[in-house]
Amino acid sequence: MQGDVTLPAGETQVTVYLLPKDDNVFETNTNIGFDVSYNGMTLRADGDKEATVNDDADAPSIASVSNVTVT
């Protein structure tokens, strides 16, 4: 996914909101990177350029295992 944010003159920061899909499916946490560019040039920004989306669904579990044979 890609998006653009235009900062008004004099502004030096922006807050980005992400709305993850709450599908109740367990997934690993996801890292999201951010690049800052100006007129087609990628700029180096101070501070973090990465965020982590934590999954809040319960991890799958095994209730029981029976009749196991190992040879």
Residue, then its C-alpha position, 0 to 999 in steps of 0.5 A: m500500500q502506498g499513500d501520500v501526505t502533503l504537509p502545509a508550509g511550516e509543518t515539520q511532522v505528521t501523524v499516520y493512522l493505520l486501521p488494521k483489519d480485525d479478522n480474528v485470524f492469528e498472524t505474526n506481527t507486521n513491520i511497516g516501513f515509512d519513506v520520506s520524499y520530496n520532489g522525487m528524492t528520498l530524504r533521511a529523516d531523524g528518528d524511527k521510520e518503522a512501525t509494528v502492527n501487533d496482532d491481537a488474535d489468540a494464537p492457535s493451540i492444540a487441546s489434546v493429542s491422542n493415539v500417537t505411535v512413534t517408530 
